[in-house]
Amino acid sequence: MAGMVGGCAARADHSWQQADLAAPASATVLDVGFTEAGAAVVALYEPAGLYLSADGGESWRWIGQSLGGLAPMAVQPQMPGGGLWVGTGAGLYLLADDAAFPIDGVAALVYDLAGAERGVWAATEDGLYLCSAAVCEPRGPRGPALSVASSPEMVCAGMAEDGLWCAAAGGDWQRVDDAMIDLVNDIALGPDGSAMLVSRGGLHRRFGGAEVEPLALPGGATARVVDWRASLWWVGTAESGVLSSADGGLTWSAAQPASAWPEIASLGGDAGGRLLAGTYGVGLLRSNDDGATWEPVGAGPGRCPVYSLLSNDEGLLFAGT
């Protein structure tokens, strides 16, 4: 995933280039996604619209006319198939053959998308929807849903006012926090139904089907983003860089002194299984040793914030700034 200001930077063999999208310098890429049909990349700008590249980011063409001027907010590859789900400020679209088709059933702002067995989960200002290529149907809690995450075992939705809701595969939706958590901005799902989330109240976890409980980070660090990767929990913080936990968040370890870390904006990984961290101020960092040490990835985005990341199987990396 990637989100950027002023252009998309593509990396191959430690070199970077800024994509020539003919977009306003102040435009923001809110998300990027690879389609299943080859190596095409979709870049989402606000207000410039939707762009498509079929050559690894060397050239781009505008296909935003299909959305009728709507600002794209998020993308998710269609599973199965070669299309791409596009969440906008006024509903959900399916992009296929360079045309975007509106999906009936939802006309609200789409904050986040996550894959489903036969479609996509859409977190919107009206609540959560399960969408197929034909229609979106409401599921779970109503009210603004800011985030959604899914796995083969479960799906969870983070609400603006009503905490965290989860449902096991084929099961009923339940609110799983009694702490009145609000503004759940990020969710990561791990094994055995475990979950971690970042909200206005900080970092929380849910393990073994129990209720959500708060977690304390070393030095009172503020969690920004959370991820499950390489059998560890990862948290990007505002003050202490990237922290990892092997025991469900009870203890955390850091790679280097907090004074050497910038604020973390995004977490991800590349095709080689290496960890990536997008920062505010020093570009993109990579770890070759499971988070013990980190190094800059080329000159890259420089001082620009790297809001999110995307890597394909050929090793091409897109960073959003």
N, C-alpha and C positions, 0 to 999 in steps of 0.2 A: 504494500500500500504506500502511496506517496501523496504529499500535499506540498505545494510550493508557491513562492511568490516570484514572478518574473521569469519562469521557465523551468523546464525539466532537464536535469543533468543525468546523462547516461554514462555508465562506466564500463570499460572493457580493458583488461590488462593494465590496470592501475592508471588509466587515463580517463579524463572527464571531458565532456562537451555539453554545451547548453543547447537544448533543442530549439530550433527555429520554428516557433509556432505562429509567428506574426500576431501575437496577442499583446495586449497592453502591458507595459512594464510593471504595472501595479496589480496585474491579474494574479489570482491565487489558484493553484492546483489543489483541489480538495481531496482527490483520490486518483489512483492509477490502478489498472488491472490488465492482466494478460487474458486474452480470449483463448478458448481451447482450439481455435482454428489457426494453427501456426503460431508465429511469434508476434502477433499483432499486440500493440499496446494502446490503451485508451487513457488519455489525459483529460482531466476534468478541470475546467477553469470557471471562475466566477469573476466577471460576468460574461466571458467570451464564449463559453459553451463547451462542446465536445470535440476532441481531436482524435485521430486514429493514425497509427504508424504500423506498417507491415514489414519494415526493414530494420527493426531494432532501434528505432529512434532517429535514424538518419534523416528521414523526411516525414512530414506530417500533413494531413489534410483535415479540414474542418468538416464535421458531419453534424454539427449542432443544429442545423436547420430542421432535423427530424424531431427535435424536442420543442420546437415552436418558441424558442427564446427562454425556456425554463432553465434555471441554474442547476446543474447536476451537483449532487451532494455526496454520493457514494456509488461504488460499483462492486459487483460480485459475479464471477463466472457462472454461467448456467450449468447445472449438473442434472443429467447429462446433456450433451449438445455443444454447439459452437457459439451460442449467443452470449450476451452479457446483460445482466440486470443493471439498470441505471436508476438510482433513487434521486428524485429531484425535490424542489421546493413545493411541488404540487402533485406528487404521486409517484408511481413506479412504472418504468418502461422496460421492455425487453428489446435489446439491440441485436438485430440479425440482418445480414446482407446490407449493411450500412444504413439501415432504416430502423427507427425506434418506434415500437408499438406500445401504446398505453395499455396497462393492465387494469381491468375493471375492479372496483371494490374499495379502492383507497384513493383519496384525493388530497391527502395531507402531506406536510413536509416530512421527508424521510431522513432520519438522522443516521441510521446505521443499517447494514445488511449482513446476514450470515447464511451460509449454505444450508439447505435442507435436502432431504432424500430425493424429493421430486419437485423442487422449486427453490424458494428462498424465504427466509425470515426477514421481515421488515419492521424496524423500530421507528415509529412515527409519532408525530405530535398528538395523534388520536389513540395511541396504544400499539400493541403488537399485532402483526398480521402474518399469516402463512399464505404464500402466494405461489400459484402455478402459472403456466403460460396463458391461462384463460382468465383467472380471477383471483383476487385477494380476499381472504376470509379472516375475520377477527379471531384472535386466539388470546387467551390469558388476560392480563390486567388491561384496563382502559386508562386513559390519561397519557400524558407525554412519556414516551419511552425513549431514553437517550442512547441506549446501547443494547446490543444483543450478541450472544455467543452461543455456538452450537457444537455438539460432538455427536457421535453415533449413539451415545447413551442418554444425553439430555440436552436441553436448551434452557438458557437463562436470559432474562430481560432486566435491564437496569432502568429504574423509573426516576423521573424528576422529583416526585413527591412521595412515592409509595414503596421505596426500597427495592429489594431484589426478589424476583419471582422466578421459580424454576419448575420444569416438568420433565419427568423421566420419559423415555421413548414410549409413546402411546398412553401416558398417564395424565393425571389431572394437574392443573396449575396450582401452585401453593406459594404464598408469601413465606420466605424462609428467614426473614430477619425480624427480630422483636425489638431492635434497637432504634427503630424509626429512622433508618438511614435514608438520606435523600441525595439527589444529584449523583446518581451512579453513572460515572462517565466512562468507565472502562471495566471490562470483565475478561478473565482468562479461565478456561476450564482445563483441569488436569485429569488424572486417572481416577477411577472409582467414584465418580460423581463429585469430586472436589472442585472448588472454585475459589478464586480470589477476585476482589473488586476494589476499585478506587472510587471513593465518593467524597462529598464535601467534608465528611467526618474522618477521612483518612483511609487507611488500608484495612480491609476486613477479609476473613476467610470463612469458608464453609467446608467442613470435612466430614465424611462418613454419614451424610444425611442429617447432621446436626444443624442447629441454628447458627446463624452468622455471628461471629465474634470479632472484636477489634484486635488488630495486631500493632505492636509497637516496633518502630524501626530504630536502629542505633542512633543516638544523639538527637532523637526527636525529628528525624528527617521526614520530609513531606513527600508522599508517593505521588507520582504523576501518571505513570503507565505501568502495566503489569503483563507478564507473559509466562507461559509454561513451555519450556524448551530444553532439550538435552537432559530430561529427567530431573530438572530443577525448576524452582520458581524464581522468576527474575522481576525486579522492581526498579524502574527508573525514577530517580528522586530529583528534587529541586536543589538539594544541598550536598548530597553524598554520592553522586554518580549512580552507578549500577550496583545493586546488591543482589546476592543470590542466597537461596535457602534450600537445604536438602531435607529438612524436617517439617515441612508444612508451614513455615513461617515462624516457628518458635525461636530460631536463631538465624542470624543473617551474617554474611561475610562480604567484605568489600575488596576491590582489587588494589586500591592505593589510597593514600590520605585524602580526606574529603576536600582539602584545600586545592587539590590538583584537578578536581572534577568541575565541569560546567553543569548547568541544569540539563537534564535529559528530557528530550521531547518525544522520542520514539524508540522502540525495540524491534528487532527482527533477526533474520538469519539469511545466509546466502546459500547457493547450491552446494557448496562444499561443507555445509554444516557449521560454518563459523558464525559467531555471534556478532551482531551489528547494533550500534547505538547512535541514534541521531541526537544532536545536541543543540542547545541555544548558544551560538557564539563561536564554536570551533569546528563546525562541520560534522563529518561522519567518522565514528571510531569503530574499529574492528578488533575482535579478540580471536587469536589462534589457539588459545589454551583454556577454553571453557571458562572464560571470564577472569582468569588470574591477572592478566595484563592486557592492556589495550593500546592501539596505535592508530594514528590518522590514516584514512583511506585516500591516498593521493592528495592533490591540492583541493579537488572537489568543490563543494559548496562554500568553502571558506568560512566567513563569519556569519553566513546566513543560517537561520534555524532550519534544521532538518526535521520536519514534522512527521514524516513517515517514509517507509522503505518498501521496495519490491525487487525481488530477484527471480530470474527465470532459470530453467535447467541448463542453459548454455553459459551461465555465469555472468550474464549482463545484469547490471544493477542500476536501478532507477532510484534517485533520492529526491524527495520533495522539499523545497525550501521556501 
